[in-house]
Amino acid sequence: MNKEFITEIISRAVKDYGFRQVVLYNIEGINEYIETTEQIPSELIKIIEKKINPALSELPVPVEPKDQKAIINDILFLLNDSID
């Protein structure tokens, strides 16, 4: 998995409340909700659970479009040393 892929997951979770619920409460089943031939490896799922989910759980519903880019960047910053 690369940074573009994880950025896509974070971006979708910030913009789409339903997908955010999948990331927060059914991360083990996330592969059913993404359009890719690759499966998310378990080590990335653990990173999402540990570093991304706490930030996602505090987001307002909905995240205003004008705030989305900044929030996505803030969450990506949390992952600086966790993904390549």
PyMOL commands that set and color helices and strands:
alter all, ss='L'
color gray80, all
select helices_A, chain A and resi 3-15+17-25+27-32+42-57+65-78
alter helices_A, ss='H'
color red, helices_A
deselect
rebuild
show_as cartoon
